[in-house]
Amino acid sequence: MSIMSHIVKVSGSDYNPASWHSVLIEIKESIMSHVFRGRGPFAALATVSQEWRDLVEPYIFSRITLTRCRLLDFERMTGRNRSHVRHLWLSLELQPYACLQCVDSDDEFEEDFEADEFASSPKDTKAIQKAFEVLFKVLSSWPPRGKLVLDISAYSETDRQHGFKYLTFEPDWKGNDPAWHCRGRRLIQGASPHNQPTPCETWIPSFHELHKVFSDIHQRWPSEEWRWRARLLNAPAVTTIMIRQQNRRRWNPEILQQLILNCPRLEEFYYEPWREWNNAVQEDSTDAAQNILFRSLPSLLPSLRKLVVFENFSDIYALTRFSDLDRSVQPQRRDPLAEASLSLEEFSASFLRDAQYFFANLDESWSWPHLTRFSMTSKWLDEEEDPEEIEELLISAATAAKRMPSLRVMEIWNGGVYNAMVFRYELSPDYRSVTVLCRGTWLLQISPDVQHMWNTVARQQRWMPEVTFRQEVIDPDTITSHAHAISRLKLVNQVMRPISLQQVHLETLQRYKLLNRGLWQRFAARLGPFLAARRASANSLPATSTESPAAGSGTAAPLSPRPSKRQRRHSY
């Protein structure tokens, strides 16, 4: 029997107020924290007594999920409890749509699907605009006190009814939440409510299927639709905004810019967009719009202290027709993202920039007086790359680190299938020692010049003795995606939200299950004719013979050895 059932039972006729009042407040809080680790509902506990209500309501109202329907009642629902609210998850469900592979060719949805292939429907766009107007109108009356997270997600239930059944839409989790590990295990199991097989459930998604799930929420270029931005009221209570990777729909960066600027006390911004599947679209449209967003941050948001940008991707999705397998990253003079990092305390940018280009194009006058944590990816951290290029990268990183007097941790890393590496400069918590750790699937040779540069960084910042250099090697066969690389590298800096990391693990796992199923189907398709030929050959033998041709020859045809995981993946 769960602890909830015991507590609810006590709330009946056997409840003795004197017994509860005699318990120390510290013990009461410990009991309630243990209760809240389980599953709800917890609202019934608030009816036990006034004291219980005072203990329960801060937990109940600390995290609120807002749908479009709940938004209409949001102001009344919070009322006197608005001071307890710490996290708002705006979960916007979009209209269902048709799947071309699962409907008849003359289905009435097909024409609408084609017309709306790269963007959400006008009905969805207007509903999202209305949702933001209502939300910011309510939040405009909230006083600027404490911390408040605004977590924004948009999805369609149709996404996981067809070729993406493993997708999950979850509220954000805290990495130190006691219930997080249990929820993470349940997520990895990938229990989907849609278990019926569908024709579109293939290893590599179709062009239409992929681009519908990754369609635009708003038009990419300014239009009449954008006028609603001017009607948004300021929300000074919001201190953190999250756009997590489960937003496969593409939010226009210039729309996000307006949302961010309407939160004048914003301190943290977590941005996890998905890579474009075409490099021309990426460079000409998305990168340009993101630069406008990043360029506006330093001047209009002086309160911003933490920026985490993670550009997610999937090597499997990139195999879809008309898609580019590798992301094109070009060096930029006076990179807007680099300028945005100058006033930050924590900065992380993964995959949308290369650390080599980032360091090579820094203005000589720039410095990072408050930066304590820095993390970036670089394609040069690969066993196949030129060691001289890697050395140049690490020396450039040290040169930049000299202009970061408050630096505690710098990580330059890379991760992909069978490849992972992190170069980490870390100051100990007691400020008495510095360690440089190279951990990855191969040995990263640190030249004397690189060692000298990082020794100089340590002495300049903390008057430290020589830096301790360490090497750790991990098994490359355990790295099947960039998510596995993050986990196995044990990155110190936060490069993405914990729930996002779990979801990427799940996505990779389920896609390879589809691959294995496809391999078995191909094997079975080839095995059928072979067995039929063997049966026909056996039936043509004289009736007195009891041996098959293979048995009569005294030798059996050997079976091909089972290929390794790496061989199977590289054959596709």
ABEGO torsion letter per residue (X at the ends): XBAAAAAAAAABAABBAAAAAABBAAAAAAAAAAAAABBOBAAAAAAABAAAAAAAAAAAAABBBBBAAAAAAAAAAAEAAAAABABBBBBBBBBBBBBAAABBAABAAAAAAAAAAABBBAAAAAAAAAAAAAAAAAAAABBBBEBBBBBBBBBBAAAAABABAABBBBBBBBAABAAAAAAAAAAAAGBBABABBBAABBABBBAAAAAAAABBABBABBBAAAAAAAABBBBAABABBBBBAABABBBBAAAAAAAAAABAABABBBBBBBBBABAAAAAAAAAAAAAAAAAAAAAABAABABBBBBBBBBAAAAABBGBBABBBBBBBBGBAAAAAAAABABBBBBGABBAAAAAAABBAABBBAABABBBBBBAABBAABBAAAAAAAAAAAAAAAAABAABABBBBBBBBBGBBBBBBBBBBAAGABBBBBBBBABBBBBBAAAAAAAAAAAAAAAGBBBBBBBBBBBBAAABABAAAAAAAAGBABBABBAAAAAAAAAAAAAAAAAAAAAAAAAAAAAAAAAAAAAAAAAAABBAABABBAAAAAGBBBBBBBBBBAAAAAAAX
